[in-house]
Amino acid sequence: MNYRNAYIFWKTAGFFDAETRRELSALDPVKDADEIEDRFYRDLEFGTGGLRGIMGAGTNRMNKYTVGKATKGLGMYLLDAYGADACRERGVVIGYDTRNNSRTFADVTAAVLSGMGVRVFLHDAPRPTPQLSFSVKHLDALAGVVITASHNPKEYNGYKVYDEYGCQLVPDQANEVIAYVNAVTDYSSVSFTGDASLISLIDVTDNFVAAVLKQSRYGNAGAKGNLHIVYTPLHGTGNISVPKALRLDGFTRIDTVEAQAVPDGDFPTVVSPNPEDRRALELGIAQAQKAGADIVLGTDPDSDRVGIAVRTKEGDYRLMTGNQVGALLMDFILNHTDLSKYPHPAVVKTVVTSELGAEIAKRRGITVFSTLTGFKFIGEKITQFEQAKLKGSSEQDYDFLFGYEESYGYLAGTHARDKDAVVSALLICEMVAETKAEGKTLADRMNEIYVEYGYYLDALDSFTLKGRNGLERIASMMESLRSDGSPFADTKAVIDYSTLVDAEPGFGKLPISNVRKFILRDGSWIAVRPSGTEPKIKIYYSIKDSDHAAAEKKLMDVRNTIKAKLELE
């Protein structure tokens, strides 16, 4: 049916609850015509990342009914793939963050699955997304679901599905589940009556933190005790696991930003709960300035990303980018790892991540893998490595040490198959403690790396284009980049990830992704891709030059070129 008929159906059908019908009846068919169209012009897509969207009534919104439809499809898939006995015994783990409606959607998911005969292990409180990933393997479950929209604005929520290894579904797996979800065409076919005997509340925080602590690399107790940390969970899930892991590792001077310690899905103290945004860390930086703290840590609502600001010798606080922290962690971890214990050590990054960390690894003789954007592809590599060992396949037999992406996501160890701000916070604090003990700051160490490897300047432009017209404009931009060739005069190569691209030996082809990357002759590159979770087009820049001033000038030039090409301001 067209969007008008869908609107009328949802507004009037008795299957939908009174609150849903009231919300839709409050919309004026004339004044709110665009709003009605946006709510109903399509079904909220269950893509490779699951569901993510604005909360509210409608087929293109996150609500009880769209979550129920997705869950019924997932349950049908699991029953067909594993059988009723395995579903009843091994079941599905469900986690959720502190966003508005996250617990409600988690309960809906539990009810629909248990009503289909699938056992459910439901986290008893909001917990980090990496803890959900850990829980799936820890409990030997068939799958996992986490209700979160990560660092998106407060209006959003989402639904991510994980496989039995604790890795978010990659395209081949997701496509199977998507077929089942799309087969659910009648919302009234979804039963929200659960089986309480199949639902168990769980808390594996201690087990998760114990696994995180195994990644500790630095044992100087005095240096750890001397480090002054200010931490903010940004109203999210990190406030238990992050301080707990740090204290057990020997850090004693941990101050929490109390105004942001209270779980609150409205995120009242920030514009956006995104640690990539300096504004999200402003309260933490102000508190650190008063106390003279060494570092500010901020984790996003589901505690899979971490942003930091470090104190400089001048006494101010410098934010470090995701690429910088990734390179610094690469250097720190490799400096504190006995590589002789690993026959084939490997690290994994994404194709839109700076090459600096990769260069650090390569100089130590470590294999570097590049995956598509999305930490699920890094998690997939961990699983491939482990499966290769079980099969005795030498071609894929690698030992995972570290994975990271530019968007503030890092993972050391294999306790999770997703980016983990808890283990990242632990290692970052150890790294800062070490540099402080040496009489240096993390900014000093970053400069040392630049002297050794060359200067890298990374930036990201993100443009929001909402609604149907926005999606059409984004599609048109990507098409023009493909049809018109490179807009950069000194282009060395162009990689279009919308066609199959060779992966590393033994791993076949990379999945298709809507990304186009322009590599310049000096090693700099520019990549353009639509966001997979928001109505945005993103432009990534990685500029390589002799120093900051030269790189800044080059960045300005390429920025102006691509924005003019795409007619973006």
N, C-alpha and C positions, 0 to 999 in steps of 0.2 A: 504494500500500500504506500501511497505518497505520504509526505510528512504531515500534511494537514489531517489526513484520515488517521494516521498513527496517533497524532495528538488527541483527536477526538476519542479514539478508542481507549487510550490510557486515561483520559479524563473521566470516562463514563463507565468503563467495564468494572463490574463488581469484584473481579479477581484482584485488582490493585487496591491497596489499603487506602483508608480515608485520608491519611496525611498526603499521600501521593496525589490523590484526586483534588484535594484542596490546593496544593501547590500549583497544579496545572490550571485549575479553574481561576486562580488569581491572575493569570496572564490574560491580557487583552488581545484578542485576535488581530486587531489593527495596530495598536501602539506597540505591541510586543511581537510583531510578525517575524522580525529577524531572530529574536530569541527563540521563538517556537520552531522556526526552521532549523536553527543550530542544534536544538535539543533532539530533533527527530529526522533530520535529512539522511541519516545513516545509523547503522548499529555501531555502538562503541566497539571498535575492532579488537578482537583477540589476536594480537600479533605475536612475534617471536619473543617480545618482552611481557606477554600477558596482557592485562588491561591497565590503562591509565587514562584518567580523564577528570573533568570537573564533576563534583558531586551534585546530585540533584535528580529530579524526575525526568525521564525520557530515555529513549533508546540510545542516545549518544552521551549518556551520563553514567557516572558511577553511582549505583543504587542497589538496593536489595535484589531487584529483579535481574539486572545485568550481571551481578555477581552470582546469583543463583543459576542463571543460564550457563555461565562459564563453568561453574562447579559441576553442574549436571553433565556437561560435556566431558570434563575431566574424569568424573566418576565412571562414565560409560567407557572411556578409553582405558582406564586402569582395570576395570572388570574384564574387558576383552583381552587386554595385553597380559594380565597376570593371573586372572581367574578369581573366583569368589573367595576361595579359601585363603589365598595369599593376601587379598584385600582385607579380609577380616582379621588376619593375624598380624601382618606387617604394617598395613595402614598408611596414613598420611599425617605428617607433622604440620601444624598450622601456627604461624607466628604473626605478630602485628606490632605496629609502632604506636606513637602517641597521637596521631592525627585524629581529627574528628571523624567519628564513625568507624575507625579501624577495628575496635573490639566488636562493634555491631556486625561488620562485614565478616570478621573472623567467626563469629557465632553462626552467621548465615551459612558460611562455608562448612562449618562443622555439622550443622543440622542437615544440609543437603547430602553430604557424603555419608554420614552415619545412617541416614534414612535409606541410602542405597546399599547398606550392608558393608560399608568401608569403615574400618577402625580409624579413630581420630586421636592424635596426641596434640592437645591444645596448650600452648604456652599459657601459664597462669597469670601473666602480666606482660606489659609491653617489654620487648627485648630486642637487641640489635639484630639486624638482618643476617650478619655472619653467624650469629648464634643459631638461627634457623637452619642455615646451611650445615653447620656442625651437627645439629640435632638429628638431621635426616640420617647421616652416616652413623652417629652414635647409637641411634635406636634401630638401625637397620630397616628403616621405613622404605616404602615404595616411591614416595614422592614427598614434596613439601610445598606449602603455599605460604607466602607472606603478604600481609596487607600493608602496603606502604606506597607512598609516592616520593620516597627518598627526600630530595632537597627542593621539590617543587613548591610553589606557593600554597597557602593554606586551603585554597578552594579545591585542590586536587586530592585524589587518592588513587590507589592502584592495587594490582593483584598479580603477583609474580609466582610462577610455578617452577619447581626444582625437581630434578630427576633423582633416582635412588642413590646417586653419588653425592648429592648435595649441590649440584651445579644447575644453574638456571637453564631452562630448555634452550638448546641451540636450534637453528632453523629446521633441520630434518626431523627432530623430535617434535618441535612446536607445530610443524605442519600436520603431523598425525593428530595431535590434540585439537588443533584448529578445525579439522574436518569434523570431529565429533561435536565441538561447540557449535559450529555452523549448522549442524543437523538438528539442533534444538531450535525450532522455529516458532513454537507455541510457548509463551511464557507461562501459561496456565498448566503446562505439563510438568513444571518444576514443583516438587514437593518440599516445603520448608519444615516439615515435621521430622525431627531427628529421632535417633535411638540413643537415649542417654546412657545405656549400658555399653555403648561402643565409644564413648567419649571419655578420655582421661586427661586431667590437668597435669602438666609437667613443669618442672623447673630444673634445668640442667646448667644453671649459671656457674656453679662451682666446677663442673666438668669442663665447661667451655673455657673458663679462665685458666684452669690447670693446663689445658692444651696450648693456650696462648703463651703461658709462661715458659714453655719448652723452647720458645724462639728467642729467649733472652740471650744477648750476645756479649754483655759487658758486666763484669762482676765487681767493679770498684765500689764497695759499699759507701766509702767516704764521699766519693764524687756524687753518688746518687742522693745521699743525705743532704748534700750541699746545694742541690738544684731546687730552685723555687719555681713552682708550676702554678699557673692559673688555668683552670679548666672550665669550659662551658659546654653543656650538652644541648644548648639551644632548644630547651623545652622538650628534648627527645629522650631516646632510650639508653643513652650512654652513661647515665649518671650512676648506675650500679657497677657495670662491668669495667669501665675505664678506670675509675679511682681504685677499685678493688684490685685490678691487675697491677697498677702502678705501686700500690702500697705493698703488695706481696712481693714485688720485685725489689723493694728496698727504698722507694721514694717516700719521704715522710712529710715534705713541705708542699702539700697540695691544697690550694685554695679553690673553692668552687664559686662561680658567679651565681649567687643565691637567687637573684631575680630571674635567672634563666634555668634554674635547677628544677622548677616545678613543671611537670608534664602538662602541656597545654597545646591543643591542636590549632588554636588561633595564633600561636607564635607572637604574642603581643609586644615583645620588646625588639622585634626585628622587622625589617621590610620583607625579607625573604630568609628562610632558615638554611641558607646555603653558605658553608664555610669558605667557598671561593670568593664570596663578596666581603670586602673589608668591613662593610657596615654591620655584618653579622657578628664580627669580633670586637666591635667598638667598646661595649661594656667590659669585656674581658681585658682589652688593652688599657682602658682607663683604670681598672682595678690593679693591673700589673704595674702601671706607672706609679701609683701611690705606694705600692708595696716594694717596688724595685725587683719584681720577679724576673726570671730569666726567659720564660717562654709562656706564650698563651696558646692553648689547644682548644679547638672548637670542633665538635662532631655534629653531623647533620641529624635529622630526626630519627633515622633508623640506624645511625651509627655505623655506616659503612664507608663514609668519607670523613677525612680530617683535614682541617686547615690550621696553619700555625703562623704566629708572629713571634719573632725572636728579638731579644734585646741586643742592641748594638753597643759598641764601646762608647758611643756618644750619649747613650741613655735613651734613645728613642726605640721604636719597635718597627721592625721590617717584616712585612708579609712575604712569605716564600710561595712561589707558584707550585702547582702540582708537578710540573716537569723538574723544577729545581729540587723539590723534596724527593722525587723519585730517583734522581741522579745521586743525591746525597745518601739516601738509604742504600742504593746499589753499592756505592763506595764503602759505606760503613759495614754492611753485611758481609761483603766479600773480604774486607780487611779483618773480619772477626770470624771467618769460617775456614775450617781446615779442609781445603779443596781436595786434598789427597784421599778423603773418605768417599768422594763421589767420582765414579768412573767417567760419567758423562754429564757434568753439571750444565744446567740450562736456566736461562731467564726468559721471561715473556713480556712483551710490551704490545701496544696497539699501533696501528698504522698512522694515527694522528698524534702520537707521542713523540717528543723530541728524541733525537738520536744520541744525545749526550750520555745518558745512562747506558745505552747499547755500546757506545765506544768504550766506556769504563770496563764493561764486562768483556768485550772482545779482546782488549789488551791483556786480560788475564787468561785468555784462551777459552773463554766460556761461550757456548753456543747461544745465540740470541734468536728467538722466534718472534715474528710480528703477526698479530692477529687483527681481525676486523675490530671496529669500535664496539665496546661492550665487554664487561668483565666476564661474561659467560664464556667467551671464547678463550680467555685465559684459563678459566676453570676447566674447560673442555680439554685443553692441553695437559693439565695435571692428570685428568682421568686417562687420557691417551698414553701418557708416560707410564702410569701405574698398570694399565692393561697390557702394555708391551712387556713389562717385566714378568707378569703372570704367564704370558704366552711365549716368553723366551725370544721376543723379536728384537734383535740387536739394532735394527734400523730406526726404531722409535724408542729405544731404551735410554731415556734421559732422566736426570735427577733434578726436580724442580727446586730452585732456590728462592726465586723472587719474581713477582709479577706486578706490573703497575700500569696506570694510564694517567694521562695528563689532567684528568678531571678529579684529582685528589683521592684516587683510589689505589690502595696498595695491599699486597698480601705476601707475607713470608710464612713458609710452612704449608702443610697440606691438611690442616685441621678443618679448613673451610674450602669451598670452591667459589668464593665470592670475595670481593674487596672487604677488608676488615679494619675498621678504624680502631679497634681495641688493640690488636697486635701492632698496628702502625703507631699508635700513641706510645706504646711501650718502647718500641725501637727508636722512635724520634727522641724520646726523653733520654734514653741511654746515649744516643748520639750527641745530644746537646750537653749532657753531663760530661762526656769524654772531652769535648772541645773546651768546655769551661775549665776542666782540670788541667788542660794544656795551656791555659791562659789565652784562649781564643774564643771567638763567637762562631756561630754557624755561618754567619755572613762571611767571616774570614775564610772558613773552610770552602765555601762556595767559590770565593775568588781564587783560592789555590787550585781548585779544579779547573776553572776557566783558564788560568795560566798554563796548565798542563795540556788541556784538551781543546782550547779555542773557545771563543765567546759565543754563546747561544742565547738568543732572545726569542721568547715565545709569547704569543698573544692569541686571543680568541675574540671574535666578534660574533654576537648572537642577535638575530633580528626576529622579533615576534610578528607573525602574520596570521591573524585569527580567522576562523570561519572557513566556509567553502571557498571564498575568493582568495583567502590567504594560501590555502593548500594548492589551489590552481596556479597561483603566482609562483610558489616555490617549485612546483613541477616544471613550470615554464623556464625558470632560471636554470635548473639542472639540464634541461634539454638544450638551452642555448649554449651552455658550456661544452656540451658534447658536439653540437653541430657546427659551432664557429671556431673550434680550435682554441689553443692557449692564448690568453690575453697578454702573456708575459713574453717580452722579446728574447730573453736569455734562457728559455726553457730547454732543458736537456732531455726530459722524458715526461710523459703523461701516463698515469695509471688510472684506468677506469674500473672501479670495483663492481660495476653493474654487469660486467662480463666475468667469466671465470678466470681467475688469476692463479698462476702456479704458487703453491705453498712450498714449505721447506721439504727436503727429501723425505720420503716415507709418509707424507701426510696429504698427498693428492692436491686438490684444488681448494682455494678459499671459497666460502659461500658467496653468493651474489649479494652486493650491498650498494646502496645508492650513494656512492662516494666517488669524487673525482679529485685526483691529487696531481699537482704540477711541481715537478722537481727542477730546480734551477741549476745552472752549471757550477755554482759555487757550493752546492750542497744544501742551500736553503730550500724550503718547500712551502706550498700553500695547498690546503685541502678544503673542499667544500662538501657539506652533507646536510640533509634535513635531519632535525632531531627525531629520534625514534619515540619520544615520549611527550613532546610538546609541539605546538604549532610554530616552530622556529626553523630558520636556516642558519647554519653555523659555518663560520670561516675560521680555519685554524692556520696560524702562521708559525713557522719555525725558521728563524733567520740566523745564519751563521756568518760571523765577520770577525775582524781583528779586535774590536773593543765595543763598548756600549754605545758610544756616539755614532760610530759607523753603522752599527746594527739598527739603531733607532732611525737613522735616515733611510736605510734600505726598507725597513718596515713601513715607514710612512709612504714610500713610493709604491710598494706592492699593495698596500692597503687601499690607496687611492685608485689604483688600476682595477682591482677586482670589484670595488664598490661602484665604480663608474660603469663597469661592464654589466653588473647586475642591477643597476639603477637603484642602489640603496643609499640611504643617507645616514 
